[in-house]
Amino acid sequence: MSPVPVVVTGLGATTPLGGDVPSTWRALLAGESGVRALANSWAEDYGLPVNFAAQLKVPAKAVLSGPELRRADPSAQYALIAAREAWADAGAPAFEPERVAVVIGSGVGGVQTMLNGWDTVRDRGARRLLPLTVPMLMSNSPAAAVAIDLGARAGAHTPVSACASGAEALVLAARMIRQGLADAVVAGGTEAAIHPLTLGAFAKMRALSTRSDSPETASRPFCVSRDGFVMGEGAGVMVLESLASPQGRGARIYGALAGVGSSSDAYDVAPPDPSGQGQRRAMRAALADAGPALASSIVHVNAHATATPVGDTIEAEAISQALTETSGSPDLAERVWVSATKSMIGHLLGAAGAVESIFTLLALRDRLAPPTTNIERLDPAVSCRVVRDTPQPLLEQGPVAALNNAFGFGGHNMALVFTAE
């Protein structure tokens, strides 16, 4: 158990379900879908097999100023929106700038700026490039933008670990606070990669669902008819602090990030290790980091569960084994509710682990596990107790804990344990 408890005091997000955390959470509990047909002709123009995605519910242009939009790639725009909400939610605490850090992960980074820049060079010549093209396309652009906006001088970091990036940002942030490197860390993930190139590339891997006839029900985690993920976009940010700080100023505390764990499969650049041993090690490490007493307090898991045919069953088995091995209770996995929220928001890539960590913490706060939608028939190979179409109540009294998983191409595995009283 860490001698420095790490707590969450602020939450911020912009997602396919809402422009902030409250609206996103309400829509998630209601089982709404953020997936829609794209209002463009990309599929026809470029021969794409998909014409849908989970785009932001509230466009960045409705929130940010003109200069902010022109000077930042959409990935940085989304990060700014979420970070400002999280910082305000934490009460905009008056820390010394040298004691505030930023960790914002992104799996793809400023891909839209890069691709649009190439279009400009090809069609109009290099002289017409935007002067800020390089700082806008850098993967560290969102972290830099947030650090500048908040005046955070204790460090600005950018983990890039594919779809585990947002979760890894929270792992690094927790470790910074534990090591005394910062009093507060604004951490999370962002992604803005909905583009013909990325859609075409993921489709070529056969990673995307191609259910163009029913976009809203295309993402089907744990379902026998799942055929891939739906690409999404957005950002999620938390404000993490050491426990003494919010206690001293009487701030609201959502809960604690009590345990973090990471591992690598060292198996393949794309599919996970079929044995699930890397995922299992990450979960076991997070549970061990949280302390043995908490393992038996787990009541909920927000699964990575992207709705790929292979990945979902590997994770389901890994969850069951990790909970059993860590707690010593063979029936714990049968009592824990597992949610797959990508069924509603799609796969936010580098932002997924951060946004879904917010969902995990709110599930503990409200003692309510969000639903998994679009399951026509649960895959019999899924050994977990999956929340289906309606939210499921969690324990009404006493301390509770929950686990959030995030896994990325290349075998990056992250697991986080959150607690709430």
TORLUM-319296 format. One record per residue: x, z, y of N, C-alpha, C in turn. Coordinates in steps of 0.05 Angstrom, whole numbers, plus 32768, in hexadecimal, padded with zeros to 4 digits. Example, Ala and Ser with C-alpha at 12.3 -4.5 7.8 and 13.67 -1.06 7.14 Angstrom:
2
8108809C7F8E80F6809C7FA68108809C7FBE
8101808E7FD38111808F7FEB8102809D8001
END
This chain:
421
801180007FE8800080008000801280008019
800C7FEE802B801C7FED8043801880068055
802E80108060802B80278072801E8020808D
801C8006809280107FFD80AC7FF67FED80A5
7FDF7FFA80A57FC67FEB809F7FC17FD580B3
7FBA7FBE80A97FB57FA780BA7F977FA280BB
7F8C7FA380D37F6F7FA180D77F687F8880E7
7F4F7F7F80E47F447F6880F27F327F718108
7F387F6981217F287F7281387F1A7F5B8146
7F217F4281407F147F2C814D7F127F14813A
7EFB7F05813D7EF67EED812D7EEE7ED6813F
7EF87EBE81387EF07EA681467EF07E8E8134
7EDD7E7C81397EDC7E6481287ECC7E4E8136
7ED27E36812E7EC17E1F81347EC17E0E811B
7EA97E0981107EA67DFE80F67E907DE980F5
7E8C7DDC80DE7E767DC980DC7E5A7DD680DC
7E597DF180DB7E407DFF80DC7E3A7E0C80F7
7E4E7E0F81087E497E1C81227E627E1C8133
7E5E7E20814E7E747E2081607E817E3B8164
7E777E4F81557E837E6A81577E7E7E78813C
7E887E91813A7E857E9F81217E687EA7811C
7E597EB3812F7E3D7EBB81287E2C7EA4811F
7E2D7E8D812D7E1B7E7781257E247E6B810A
7E3E7E6A81057E487E6080EB7E3F7E7280D5
7E417E8C80D97E3A7E9F80C47E1C7E9E80BE
7E0B7E9C80D27DEE7E9A80CE7DE87E8280BE
7DF37E6B80C57DED7E5280B77DF77E54809A
7E0E7E6080967E197E63807B7E067E738069
7DFD7E8A80737DEB7E9A80637DD07E8C805E
7DC97E7A80707DB07E6B806D7DB37E54805A
7DCC7E4F80507DD17E39803E7DD07E1D804B
7DD57E1C80657DD47E0280727DED7DF2806B
7DEB7DD8806E7E027DC680697E0C7DBB8083
7E277DBA80857E337DAE809D7E3D7D928098
7E367D8780817E3F7D6C80797E2B7D578082
7E357D42808F7E247D2D80997E317D128095
7E207CFD80957E2B7CE280967E397CDE80B0
7E507CD080AF7E5F7CCB80C87E517CB680D9
7E507CBB80F37E437CA981057E567C93810E
7E617C8580FB7E747C6F81017E737C5B80EA
7E827C4680EC7E827C3180D87E9C7C3180C8
7EA97C4880C57EC37C4980B77EC17C3E809B
7EAD7C47808D7EAB7C3F80707EAA7C20806E
7E9A7C1480807E987BF6807F7EB17BE98089
7EBC7BF4809F7ED37BE780AC7EED7BE8809A
7EF07BFF808C7F097C04807E7F067C068060
7EEF7C0180567EEB7C0280397EED7C1D802D
7EE47C32803D7EE57C4D80337ECF7C52801F
7ED47C62800A7EBE7C687FF77EAD7C7F8000
7EB37C8C80177EA27CA180217E9C7C9C803E
7E847CA480467E7C7CA080627E707CBB806D
7E7B7CD180637E707CEB806D7E877D00806D
7E827D15807C7E967D2B807F7E887D42808C
7E967D58808F7E8B7D70809C7E997D7380B7
7E8D7D6780CB7E997D6880E67E8F7D8180F5
7E9D7D87810B7E957D9E811B7E787D9D8124
7E6B7DB481237E4F7DB5812C7E4E7DB2814B
7E627DC081587E647DBE81757E7E7DB0817C
7E7D7D9881877E967D8A818D7EA77D9981A1
7EC17D95819F7ED47DA381B17ECE7D9C81CE
7EC57D8381D37EC07D7B81EF7EAA7D8A81FC
7E997D9881EC7E847DA881F77E8E7DC481FF
7EA77DCA81F87EB27DE581FD7ECA7DE5820F
7EDC7DD2820C7EF57DD1821B7EF37DBF8233
7F057DC482467F067DB3825F7F127D988259
7F0F7D86826C7F1A7D6B82697F397D6C8265
7F477D7A82767F647D7C82737F6C7D888258
7F5E7D9C824F7F647DA882357F617D94821E
7F4C7D8382207F477D6F820C7F5D7D59820C
7F657D5182247F797D3C82267F957D45821E
7F9B7D5E82207FB67D68821B7FBA7D7381FF
7FA67D7281EE7FA87D7E81D37F9B7D6D81BE
7FA87D6B81A77F9C7D5F81907F837D6F8188
7F707D63817B7F587D7281727F5F7D8B8162
7F757D8A81527F7C7DA281427F827DB98155
7F907DB4816B7F967DC9817E7F7D7DD1818E
7F6C7DBD81947F537DC481A27F427DD88192
7F407DD381787F307DE481677F3C7E008166
7F577E0181647F647E1B81627F607E2B817C
7F617E1E81937F5C7E2B81AC7F407E3781AD
7F2D7E2881A57F117E3181A57F0E7E4A8194
7F187E4A817C7F167E60816A7F267E788173
7F3E7E73817D7F4F7E8981867F447E97819E
7F387E8881B17F2C7E9581C87F157EA781C0
7F047E9D81AE7EEE7EAE81A47EF87EC78197
7F0D7EC481867F177EDB81777F237EF0818A
7F327EE6819E7F3F7EF881B17F2A7F0781C2
7F167EF981CB7F007F0681DA7EF17F1981C8
7EED7F1281AF7EDF7F24819C7EEE7F3D8197
7F097F3C81997F197F5481967F1B7F6481AF
7F0D7F5B81C47F0D7F6A81DE7F237F6281F1
7F307F4B81EB7F467F4181FC7F597F588202
7F657F6581EE7F757F7C81F27F8E7F778203
7F967F8B82127FAC7F8882257FC67F908218
7FCF7F8082057FE97F8481F97FFF7F79820B
80177F838208802E7F76821480317F5A8207
80367F46821780387F2B820B804D7F2981F5
80637F3981F880787F3881E480707F4581CA
80587F5181C9804F7F5E81B080377F4F81A4
80317F3781AE801B7F2681A380277F0D8198
801F7F07817F80297EEF817280127EDC816A
80197EC4816380057EB0815A800F7EA38141
7FFE7EA1812D80047E9281147FEC7E80810E
7FEF7E6681137FD97E53810E7FE27E3E80FB
7FD77E3D80E37FDF7E2980CF7FCE7E1080D1
7FD97DFA80C77FCB7DE080C67FD77DD080AF
7FC67DC5809F7FCF7DB580887FD97D9A8090
7FCC7D8D80A47FD37D7280AB7FDE7D7080C8
7FD57D8280DA7FDF7D8280F57FD27D6C8106
7FE27D6281197FD77D4F812D7FD57D338123
7FC87D2F810D7FC77D1481017FB77D008112
7FA37D0A81207F937CF781307FA47CED8148
7FB47CFE81547FC57CF6816A7FDA7CE18160
7FE57CE781487FFA7CD5813D7FEE7CB98137
7FD77CB9812A7FCB7C9F81227FC17C90813A
7FB57C9E814D7FAC7C9181667FC37C868176
7FD97C9581757FF17C8C81837FFC7C728177
7FFC7C71815D80057C5881507FF27C418157
7FD87C4681587FC67C3181607FCD7C26817C
7FD47C39818E7FDB7C3181A97FF47C2081AA
80097C29819B80227C19819A801D7BFD818F
800E7BFC817A80097BE2816C7FF87BCF817E
7FE47BDA818B7FD17BC981997FD87BC581B7
7FE67BD981C37FEA7BD781E080077BDC81E8
80187BE381D580347BE781DC803B7C0481E1
80557C0B81DD805E7C2781DF805B7C3281FB
805C7C22820F80597C2C822A803E7C3A822F
802B7C34821F80107C3F8223800C7C5A8214
80207C648206801D7C7D81F980197C94820D
800B7CA8820480077CC0821580227CCF8217
80297CD9822E80427CE8823180447D01821F
802D7D0D8218802D7D25820880297D1F81EA
802D7D0681E280287CFF81C680377D1181B2
80517D1681B780617D2681A580577D4281A3
80557D5181B9804B7D6D81B7802E7D6F81AC
801F7D5A81AF80037D5A81A580037D568187
80157D45817C80137D3F815F80227D54814E
80327D65815A80427D78814A802F7D8B813B
80377D93812380267DA5811380257DC18121
80397DC8813080397DE2813E802A7DE18158
801F7DCA815F80107DC881787FFA7DDC817B
7FE97DE181667FD47DF5816A7FDF7E11816F
7FF37E1981607FFF7E348165800A7E368181
80187E21818A80237E2181A5800D7E2381BA
7FF87E1481B67FE27E1481C97FD57E2F81CC
7FD17E3C81B57FC57E5781B57FD87E6B81C2
7FF17E6A81BB80057E7D81C680067E7A81E5
80067E6181EE80077E5C820B7FEE7E678218
7FD77E62820C7FBD7E6A82177FBB7E888219
7FC57E9782057FC37EB482057FDC7EC28210
7FF17EB2821680097EBF821F80177ECF820A
80157EC681F180207ED581DA803E7ECE81D7
80507EE281D8806C7EDD81D8807B7EEA81C1
806D7EF581AE807B7F01819780817EED8181
80797ED48186807E7EBF817280667EAE816E
806B7E94816A80557E818164805E7E71814B
804F7E75813580577E6A811C80427E578110
804B7E4580FF80397E3180F3803F7E2D80D5
80327E3B80C480367E3580A780277E1B80A1
80347E0A809280287DF18089802A7DF0806A
80147DF7805E80137DF880407FF97DEC8036
7FF37DD480417FDB7DC680397FC37DD7803D
7FB17DD880297F987DE6802C7F9A7E04802B
7FB27E0F80277FB77E2C80287FC27E348043
7FC57E2280567FD27E2880707FC57E3E8080
7FAB7E3D80837F9D7E5280927F9F7E6D8086
7F9E7E6F806B7FA17E88805E7FBE7E928060
7FD17E80805E7FED7E8880607FF27E93807C
7FE57E8880917FE87E9380AC7FE07EB080AD
7FCA7EB7809F7FC27ED3809E7FD57EE5808E
7FE17EDA80797FF57EE8806A800D7EEE807B
80177EDA808A802E7EDE809B80287EF180B2
80107EF080BC80087F0180D280077F1E80C9
7FFC7F2380B27FFB7F3F80A780177F4A80A4
80297F39809980447F42809580537F4880AF
804D7F3880C480597F3D80DE80517F5980E9
80377F5F80E6802E7F7980F0803A7F9080DF
803A7F8C80C580467FA180B480637FA680BB
80727F9180C2808E7F9480C880937F9C80E5
807E7FA080F480817FA98110808A7F938123
80877F7A811B80907F64812C807C7F5E8142
80637F67813F804E7F62815480397F788151
802B7F7D816780157F9081667FFB7F828161
7FFA7F6981687FE27F5881637FEB7F3C815C
7FDD7F3081497FE37F1481417FC97F058140
7FC87EEF814F7FB27EDD814F7FB87EC7813A
7FA97EC881247FB17EB8810C7F997EA98100
7F9F7E9280F57F8A7E8380E77F937E6780E1
7F807E5580DF7F877E3980D97F747E2680E7
7F7D7E0D80E97F6E7DF880F77F737DDE80EA
7F5F7DCC80EB7F637DB180E07F4F7D9E80EE
7F597D8680F47F497D7180FF7F537D5680F4
7F4D7D5280DB7F597D3B80CC7F447D2780C2
7F2C7D2780CD7F187D1480C47F1F7CF980D1
7F2A7CE780C27F347CCD80CC7F337CBA80B4
7F307CA080B97F307C8D80A37F487C8F8091
7F607C94809C7F787C96808A7F767CAD8077
7F6F7CC580817F6E7CDD80707F577CDB805C
7F407CD180657F2A7CCD80537F317CB9803D
7F3E7CA380447F467C9080317F5B7C9A801E
7F6E7CAA80287F837CB580177F797CC98003
7F687CDC800C7F5D7CEF7FFA7F4B7CE17FE5
7F3C7CCD7FEE7F2B7CBF7FDB7F3C7CB07FC6
7F537CA67FCE7F647C987FBB7F6E7CAB7FA6
7F717CC57FAD7F797CD97F997F617CE17F87
7F4A7CD77F8E7F317CDF7F807F2B7CFD7F85
7F337D067F9D7F2E7D227FA37F147D267FB2
7F097D117FBE7EF07D137FCE7ED77D0D7FBE
7EC27D1B7FC57EA87D137FBB7EA07CF87FC7
7E927CE87FB77E897CCE7FC17E6B7CCC7FC1
7E5D7CE37FC47E407CE47FC37E357CDC7FDF
7E397CC37FE77E2F7CBA80017E117CBA8002
7E037CBA7FEC7DE67CBA7FEC7DDB7CD57FF3
7DEB7CEA7FF27DE17D057FF87DF87D168003
7E017D11801B7E187D1F80267E157D3D8026
7DFD7D47802D7DF87D6380307DFC7D728016
7DF97D657FFF7DFC7D727FE57E147D687FD6
7E277D5B7FE47E3E7D4F7FD77E527D637FCD
7E557D797FDC7E697D8D7FD47E5B7DA07FC0
7E657DA07FA77E577DAF7F927E6B7DC07F82
7E767DD47F8E7E887DE57F7F7E7B7DF27F66
7E8A7DF37F517E827DFF7F387E6C7DF07F29
7E627DDB7F347E4C7DCC7F287E577DB87F13
7E487DB37EFE7E517DA07EEA7E547D847EF5
7E457D7D7F0B7E467D627F167E587D607F2E
7E697D747F337E7B7D727F4A7E8E7D5A7F47
7E947D4D7F5D7EA67D367F5C7EBB7D357F72
7EC07D4C7F7E7ED57D4D7F937ECB7D5B7FAC
7EDE7D5F7FBE7ED77D6E7FD77ECD7D5C7FED
7EC27D6980017EB97D5B801A7ECC7D648030
7ED77D51803E7EEA7D5880537EDB7D65806B
7EE77D7B80757EDC7D88808C7EF17D8C80A1
7EE87D9780B87EFA7D9D80CE7EF27DB780DC
7F047DC380EA7EFE7DDB80F97F157DEE80FB
7F107E0681037F257E1A81067F197E368102
7F297E4880F87F227E6480F57F397E7680FD
7F347E8A810D7F4A7E9B81177F417EB98116
7F547ECA810E7F507EE7810F7F647EF48121
7F5D7F0A812D7F707F1B813B7F767F328129
7F907F3581217F997F4A810F7FA97F5E8120
7FA57F78811A7FB47F8D81287FBB7FA38114
7FCD7FB4811C7FD27FCC810C7FBB7FDF8113
7FB47FF081007F9C800181037F9D8012811C
7FB4801D81227FB6803081397FAD80248153
7FB2800A81567FAD7FFD81707F8F7FFC8177
7F7D7FF181667F617FF1816D7F55800C816D
7F5F801E815C7F55803A815D7F5A80468178
7F71804181837F79804D819C7F67804481B4
7F5D802B81B27F4D802181C97F2F802081C2
7F28802B81AA7F0C802C81A27F008011819C
7F107FFF81927F067FE4818D7EF87FE38172
7EE77FCF816F7ED97FCB81557EEC7FBF8141
7EEA7FC981287EFB7FBF81127EE87FB380FD
7EEC7F9A80F77EDC7F8D80E27EE37F9780C6
7EFD7F9B80C27F067FA380A87F247FA080A7
7F307FA280907F4D7FA0808D7F557F89807B
7F6C7F7D80827F797F6B80707F8D7F7C8060
7F837F8580497F917F9A803A7FA67F8F8027
7FA47F76801F7FB77F6C800C7FBB7F4E800E
7FD47F45800C7FD97F29800D7FEB7F217FF6
7FE77F0A7FEB7FF77F007FD47FFB7EE27FD6
80127ED97FCD80187EBD7FCD80287EB57FB4
80277E9C7FAC80367E927F9680387E747F98
80487E687F8780497E4B7F8580487E437F68
803A7E2D7F6380377E237F4880517E177F3D
805F7E097F4F80767DF97F46806F7DE77F2E
80587DDA7F32804D7DCA7F1C80497DAD7F24
803C7DA77F3B80367D8C7F4380307D8B7F61
80337D747F6D802E7D727F8A80107D717F90
7FFF7D6D7F7C7FE37D6C7F827FD37D7F7F70
7FCE7D797F577FBD7D8B7F477FC97DA67F42
7FB97DBB7F3F7FC37DD57F397FCC7DD77F1C
7FDD7DEB7F177FE57DF17EFC7FCC7DF67EEB
7FC87DE87ED67FAF7DEB7EC57FAC7E087EBA
7FC37E167EB77FC17E317EAD7FB67E457EC1
7FB77E3D7EDB7FAE7E4F7EF07FC07E677EF4
7FD87E677EE87FE97E7F7EEA7FF37E847F06
7FF77E6F7F1680007E737F317FEA7E7F7F43
7FD27E767F3F7FBB7E817F4E7FB77E9F7F46
7FBA7EA47F2D7FB77EBF7F227FCC7ED17F2E
7FE47EC87F307FFA7ED97F3B7FF57EDF7F59
7FEB7ECC7F687FE57ED17F847FCF7EE67F87
7FBA7EE47F777FA47EF87F787FAE7F137F6F
7FBE7F147F5A7FC87F2E7F507FDA7F3A7F65
7FEA7F2A7F737FFC7F347F877FED7F407F9F
7FD77F327FA77FC77F3C7FBD7FB97F567FB6
7FAF7F587F9D7FA27F707F947FB67F877F91
7FCE7F817F887FE27F967F857FEB7F9F7FA1
7FED7F8D7FB47FF57F947FCF7FE07FA67FDC
7FC77FA17FD67FB17FB17FE17FB17FCD7FD5
7FBC7FD07FBD7FBC7FEA7FB07FA97FEB7F98
7FB17FF97F837FA27FF97F6A7F8580037F6D
7F8080157F807F6580207F837F52800A7F8C
7F5C7FF67F9A7F4A7FE27FA57F427FCD7F91
7F517FC97F7C7F4B7FB47F697F2F7FB87F5D
7F287FD07F587F0D7FD57F4C7EF87FD67F61
7F007FD37F7B7EEC7FD27F917EE47FB67F99
7EF07FA27F8C7EE97F867F927ECC7F807F8A
7EBD7F777F9D7EA17F707F987E9B7F537F9C
7EAE7F457FA97EA97F297FB17EC27F197FB2
7EC07F007FAB7ED67EED7FAE7ECC7ED47FBC
7EDA7ECC7FD17ED47EB17FDC7EE97E9E7FD0
7EE07E8E7FBE7EF17E7C7FAF7EFA7E647FBF
7F127E5A7FB87F1B7E417FC47F097E2A7FBD
7F027E277FA37EEC7E167F997EE67DFE7FAA
7EF57DE97FA77EF17DD27FB87EDD7DBE7FAC
7ED47DC27F937EC27DB07F857ED07D997F78
7EEA7D9C7F737EF87D887F637EF37D8E7F45
7EF17D797F357EEA7D7E7F197EFD7D917F0A
7F177D907F107F2A7DA07F017F2F7DBC7F0F
7F317DBB7F297F397DD37F377F277DEB7F35
7F0D7DE67F367EF97DFC7F367EFB7E0D7F1D
7EFD7E017F067EFD7E107EED7F177E1F7EE9
7F2D7E137EF37F477E227EF27F457E3B7F02
7F3B7E397F1B7F397E507F2C7F267E657F21
7F0F7E5C7F167EFC7E6F7F0B7F087E817EF6
7F177E747EE47F247E837ECE7F3A7E957EDA
7F487E8B7EEE7F5E7E9C7EFA7F527EB47F08
7F3B7EB17F157F2E7EC87F227F277EDD7F0D
7F1A7ED57EF87F127EE77EE37F2A7EF67ED7
7F3F7EE77ED17F567EF47EC57F647F077ED9
7F677EFE7EF27F757F0F7F067F667F2A7F0A
7F4B7F287F0C7F3C7F417F117F3E7F537EF9
7F3D7F487EE17F3E7F587EC97F5A7F657EC5
7F6F7F557ECA7F8A7F5E7EC67F917F747EDA
7F887F717EF37F907F837F087F807F9D7F07
7F667F9B7F017F557FB37F017F557FC27EE7
7F5C7FB37ED17F5A7FBF7EB77F3E7FC27EAD
7F2B7FB67EBC7F0F7FB77EB57F067F9C7EAB
7F007F987E927EF97F7E7E877EDE7F737E92
7ECE7F857E9D7EB47F7B7EA77EB37F787EC5
7ECA7F7D7ED37ECA7F7A7EF07EC27F5E7EF9
7ECE7F4A7EEC7EC97F2E7EF37EAC7F277EF0
7E9E7F357EDE7E827F2F7EDA7E707F3C7EEF
7E7C7F4F7EFE7E6D7F5D7F137E727F537F2F
7E877F447F337E8F7F3A7F4D7E817F207F54
7E767F1E7F6C7E687F067F747E7C7EF27F80
7E7C7ED97F777E8E7EC57F807E7E7EAF7F90
7E887EAA7FA87E7B7E957FB97E8E7E7E7FBD
7E837E667FC07E937E4E7FC67E877E417FDF
7E907E4A7FF67E837E42800F7E8A7E268018
7E9D7E19800B7EA27DFD80127E8A7DEB800B
7E787DF57FFB7E5F7DE67FF67E4F7DE1800F
7E547DF080247E457DED803D7E567DE28054
7E707DEB80557E807DE3806C7E947DCD8065
7E957DC5804B7EA97DB280437EC47DBF8041
7ED97DAF803D7EF47DBA803A7F037DB68055
7F087DCC80627F157DCB807C7F347DC9807A
7F3E7DC380637F5A7DBF805E7F6A7DD78069
7F7C7DD3807C7F8D7DE980867F7E7DFF8093
7F657DFB809B7F557E1080A77F447E1F8093
7F427E15807B7F307E2080677F357E3D8061
7F4E7E45805C7F547E6080547F4E7E74806A
7F517E6C80847F4B7E7D809A7F2D7E80809F
7F1F7E6A809F7F017E6B80A37EF47E7B808C
7EFD7E7680747EF17E84805D7EFA7EA1805B
7F107EA880687F177EC5806A7F037ED3807D
7EFB7EC580927EE67ED080A37ECD7ED48094
7EC57EC180837EAD7EC480737EB07EDC8060
7EC87EDF80557ECC7EF580427EC97F108050
7ED47F1380677ED17F2C80767EB57F31807F
7EA77F1D80887E8B7F2080907E797F278079
7E7F7F1C80617E707F2380497E727F418044
7E8A7F4C80487E8D7F6980447E7E7F79805A
7E807F6F80737E737F7D80897E557F7E8084
7E497F68807C7E2C7F6780787E237F6D805C
7E377F73804A7E317F79802E7E207F628022
7E287F4980287E187F32801F7E2B7F1B8019
7E2B7F1280007E3C7EFC7FF87E2D7EE27FFE
7E397ECF800C7E2B7EB680137E277EA57FFA
7E147E927FFC7E0D7E827FE57E217E6C7FE0
7E1F7E617FC87E2C7E487FC17E157E347FBD
7E147E1F7FCD7DFE7E0C7FCB7E057DF57FB9
7DF17DE57FB37DF47DCB7FA67DFC7DCD7F88
7DF97DE47F7C7DFE7DE67F5F7DE57DDE7F50
7DE57DC77F457DCE7DBE7F347DCF7DCD7F19
7DE77DCE7F0E7DEB7DDD7EF57E077DE77EF4
7E0A7E017EF17E247E0E7EF17E347E047ED9
7E4D7DFD7EDF7E5F7DF47ECA7E627E0B7EB6
7E5D7E077E9C7E5F7E1D7E897E7B7E287E86
7E8F7E187E907EAB7E227E8E7EB27E357EA5
7E9F7E397EB87EA47E4C7ECE7E9C7E677EC5
7EAF7E797EC37EAA7E947EB87EA37EA87ECD
7EA27EA07EE77E9D7EB37EFD7E7F7EB67F01
7E787ECC7F0F7E5C7ED17F167E587EC47F32
7E4E7EAC7F327E4D7E9C7F4A7E327EA27F59
7E357EA67F747E1D7EA87F857E117E8C7F87
7DF87E897F827DEC7E6E7F827DDF7E697F9E
7DC67E637F9F7DBA7E597FB77DB37E6D7FCD
7DB27E867FC77DAB7E9A7FDA7DC17EB07FDB
7DC57EBD7FF27DD97ED27FF47DD37EE97FE0
7DE87EF67FD77DE57F0C7FC47DEF7F267FD1
7DDE7F3B7FD07DE77F557FDB7DFF7F607FCC
7E117F6C7FDB7E287F7A7FD07E217F987FD0
7E347FA97FC87E2F7FC67FC77E267FD07FE3
7E127FE07FE47E077FE97FFE7E188000800A
7E26800F7FFA7E34802680057E5080277FF9
7E62803580087E7D80397FFE7E9080228005
7EAA802780037EBE801280097EBB7FFA7FF6
7EBF7FE380017EBE7FCB7FF17ED57FB97FF9
7EDD7FA77FE67EF37F957FEB7EEB7F797FE1
7EF87F657FEC7EF27F497FE47F0C7F397FE4
7F0C7F247FD57F237F137FD27F1D7EF77FDC
7F307EEC7FEB7F2D7ED07FF37F457EC07FE9
7F3F7EA97FDC7F537E977FD17F567E7E7FE2
7F6F7E757FE47F757E5B7FF17F8D7E4E7FE3
7F897E367FD87F9D7E287FC97FA27E0D7FD6
7FBB7E047FD67FC17DEA7FE27FD17DD77FD0
7FCE7DBD7FD67FDF7DAA7FC87FFC7DB27FC9
800A7DAD7FB480267DB67FB280287DD17FA4
80117DDC7F9C80127DF57F8D80157E0E7F9F
800B7E0D7FB7800C7E247FC97FF37E367FC4
7FF87E4F7FBD7FE17E617FB67FE27E797FC8
7FCC7E7F7FD57FC97E977FE67FB07EA67FDF
7FB27EC17FDF7F9B7ED27FDA7F9C7EE97FED
7F857EF17FF77F837F06800B7F6E7F1A8003
7F737F3380067F5F7F4880007F577F55801A
7F3D7F54801F7F317F6180377F217F79802E
7F207F8E803F7F107FA580397EFE7FAC8051
7EE97FBB804B7ED77FC580607ECB7FDF8056
7EC67FF180697EB9800A80627E9B8006805E
END
